[in-house]
Amino acid sequence: MRCLTFFVLSSLLLCSCNNDDEPPTETVLPISKYYQPCTSEFNITDTEWLDNIKVWDDKKFVVNDLSELPDDPLGFSEAYTSVDFKEYTLFITYNLHNWNIDTYRNRYYFDNIEKIYEWAICIETSTIPDDNTETWYFTRYAILVKKLPQDAKIKMWFLLGAINWDFE
């Protein structure tokens, strides 16, 4: 019986070990301000507008000073121009797409392995992307975060998901 008790207690002790001494692979960071995506809907046959915006597709900006705010075709409101850049860093990215944004969320974290700040924009749509559609969208996304070091490495990326797509 003592052997069984010893075995059970030893097993419980060994099973209670965890990996608390291992650092987490990522650290979720707070977002100081969320900006509503700014979207312009247009017809793909509007070649003048398309030529004006296609150079902005997938551009990414890390803004640490008002002078670094890009001169984009959508323009910026006071919500952007009044940022205290001594305290905050503004992330901005653009996307040219052919689907509606039904829902989205931002995920901002520090990758402890790669030593990089990451901003993931998770988008869900019920629109099935179709390259033949004439209606397209140009969208600017932005978040405000606590001031980052000048040498910080930053990655911004999109994740597109489906809401009730019928794949038949």
C-alpha positions as CSV (number, residue, x, y, z in Angstrom):
1,M,0.0,0.0,0.0
2,R,2.9,2.4,0.8
3,C,4.3,1.7,-2.6
4,L,1.0,2.6,-4.2
5,T,0.6,5.8,-2.1
6,F,4.2,6.8,-3.0
7,F,3.5,6.1,-6.7
8,V,0.3,8.2,-6.7
9,L,1.9,11.1,-4.8
10,S,5.0,11.0,-7.1
11,S,2.8,11.0,-10.1
12,L,0.8,13.9,-8.9
13,L,4.0,15.9,-8.1
14,L,5.4,15.2,-11.5
15,C,2.2,15.9,-13.3
16,S,1.9,19.3,-11.6
17,C,5.1,20.5,-13.2
18,N,4.5,23.2,-15.7
19,N,6.5,25.4,-18.1
20,D,6.2,28.6,-16.1
21,D,10.0,29.0,-16.4
22,E,9.6,29.3,-20.2
23,P,8.8,32.8,-21.5
24,P,5.6,33.2,-23.6
25,T,6.1,33.3,-27.3
26,E,4.2,36.5,-27.6
27,T,3.0,39.4,-25.4
28,V,-0.4,41.0,-26.2
29,L,0.0,44.8,-26.1
30,P,-2.6,47.5,-25.6
31,I,-3.9,49.6,-28.4
32,S,-4.3,53.2,-27.2
33,K,-6.8,54.2,-30.0
34,Y,-8.7,52.4,-32.7
35,Y,-9.5,54.2,-35.9
36,Q,-12.5,53.2,-37.9
37,P,-11.3,51.8,-41.3
38,C,-11.8,54.5,-43.9
39,T,-13.1,53.0,-47.2
40,S,-13.8,54.4,-50.6
41,E,-16.0,52.4,-52.9
42,F,-15.4,52.8,-56.6
43,N,-16.0,51.2,-60.0
44,I,-13.0,49.4,-61.4
45,T,-13.5,51.2,-64.7
46,D,-12.7,54.5,-63.1
47,T,-9.1,54.4,-64.3
48,E,-8.2,57.8,-63.0
49,W,-9.1,56.9,-59.4
50,L,-7.6,53.4,-59.8
51,D,-4.3,54.9,-61.0
52,N,-4.3,57.3,-58.1
53,I,-4.8,54.6,-55.4
54,K,-3.2,51.5,-56.7
55,V,0.3,52.8,-55.6
56,W,-1.1,52.8,-52.0
57,D,-2.1,49.2,-51.9
58,D,-0.3,47.3,-49.1
59,K,1.8,50.4,-48.1
60,K,2.6,50.6,-44.5
61,F,3.6,53.6,-42.4
62,V,5.0,53.9,-38.8
63,V,4.3,57.5,-38.0
64,N,6.3,59.0,-35.1
65,D,5.9,62.7,-36.1
66,L,3.2,64.7,-37.8
67,S,5.5,65.4,-40.7
68,E,5.6,61.6,-41.4
69,L,1.8,61.4,-42.0
70,P,1.5,60.4,-45.6
71,D,-0.4,62.5,-48.2
72,D,-2.9,59.8,-49.1
73,P,-5.9,60.3,-51.4
74,L,-8.4,59.8,-48.4
75,G,-7.1,62.7,-46.3
76,F,-6.8,62.8,-42.5
77,S,-9.1,64.3,-39.9
78,E,-8.1,66.0,-36.7
79,A,-8.2,62.6,-35.0
80,Y,-5.0,61.9,-36.9
81,T,-3.4,65.3,-37.0
82,S,-3.8,66.0,-33.3
83,V,-1.9,62.9,-32.0
84,D,0.7,63.5,-29.4
85,F,3.6,61.9,-31.2
86,K,5.9,62.4,-28.1
87,E,3.8,59.7,-26.4
88,Y,2.4,57.6,-29.3
89,T,3.2,55.9,-32.6
90,L,0.6,55.7,-35.3
91,F,0.4,52.6,-37.6
92,I,-1.2,53.0,-41.0
93,T,-1.7,50.5,-43.8
94,Y,-3.8,50.4,-47.0
95,N,-5.6,47.7,-48.9
96,L,-7.2,47.5,-52.3
97,H,-9.9,44.8,-52.3
98,N,-13.1,43.5,-53.9
99,W,-15.0,42.4,-50.8
100,N,-17.0,44.2,-48.1
101,I,-15.7,44.4,-44.6
102,D,-18.4,42.9,-42.5
103,T,-16.4,42.7,-39.2
104,Y,-12.8,43.2,-38.2
105,R,-10.6,43.3,-35.2
106,N,-7.1,44.4,-34.5
107,R,-4.5,42.2,-32.8
108,Y,-1.3,43.9,-31.6
109,Y,1.4,42.0,-29.8
110,F,5.2,41.6,-29.4
111,D,6.7,38.4,-30.8
112,N,9.2,37.4,-28.1
113,I,11.0,35.0,-30.3
114,E,11.5,37.2,-33.4
115,K,11.7,40.4,-31.3
116,I,9.2,42.2,-33.6
117,Y,6.0,44.2,-33.0
118,E,3.1,42.8,-35.0
119,W,-0.3,44.3,-35.9
120,A,-2.7,41.8,-37.4
121,I,-5.9,43.1,-39.0
122,C,-8.4,40.2,-38.9
123,I,-11.2,40.9,-41.4
124,E,-14.3,38.8,-42.0
125,T,-16.6,39.2,-45.0
126,S,-19.7,37.5,-46.5
127,T,-18.7,38.7,-49.9
128,I,-17.0,36.1,-52.0
129,P,-14.0,37.8,-53.7
130,D,-14.5,38.0,-57.4
131,D,-11.9,39.5,-59.8
132,N,-14.7,40.1,-62.3
133,T,-16.7,42.4,-60.1
134,E,-16.8,46.1,-61.0
135,T,-17.2,47.3,-57.4
136,W,-13.9,47.6,-55.6
137,Y,-12.8,49.2,-52.3
138,F,-9.8,51.1,-51.1
139,T,-9.4,51.0,-47.3
140,R,-7.0,52.7,-44.8
141,Y,-6.6,51.0,-41.4
142,A,-4.9,52.7,-38.4
143,I,-4.2,52.2,-34.8
144,L,-2.4,54.3,-32.2
145,V,0.0,52.6,-29.7
146,K,2.4,53.7,-27.0
147,K,5.6,55.2,-28.4
148,L,7.9,52.6,-29.9
149,P,11.7,52.8,-29.9
150,Q,13.2,54.2,-33.2
151,D,14.9,50.8,-33.9
152,A,11.7,48.7,-33.4
153,K,10.9,46.1,-36.0
154,I,7.3,46.2,-37.0
155,K,5.2,43.9,-39.1
156,M,1.6,44.7,-40.3
157,W,-0.5,42.0,-42.0
158,F,-4.1,41.1,-43.0
159,L,-6.0,38.0,-42.3
160,L,-9.2,37.5,-44.4
161,G,-11.9,35.1,-43.2
162,A,-15.3,34.0,-44.5
163,I,-18.7,34.6,-43.0
164,N,-21.2,31.9,-44.4
165,W,-19.5,31.5,-47.8
166,D,-21.2,28.9,-49.9
167,F,-18.5,27.1,-51.8
168,E,-20.8,25.1,-54.1
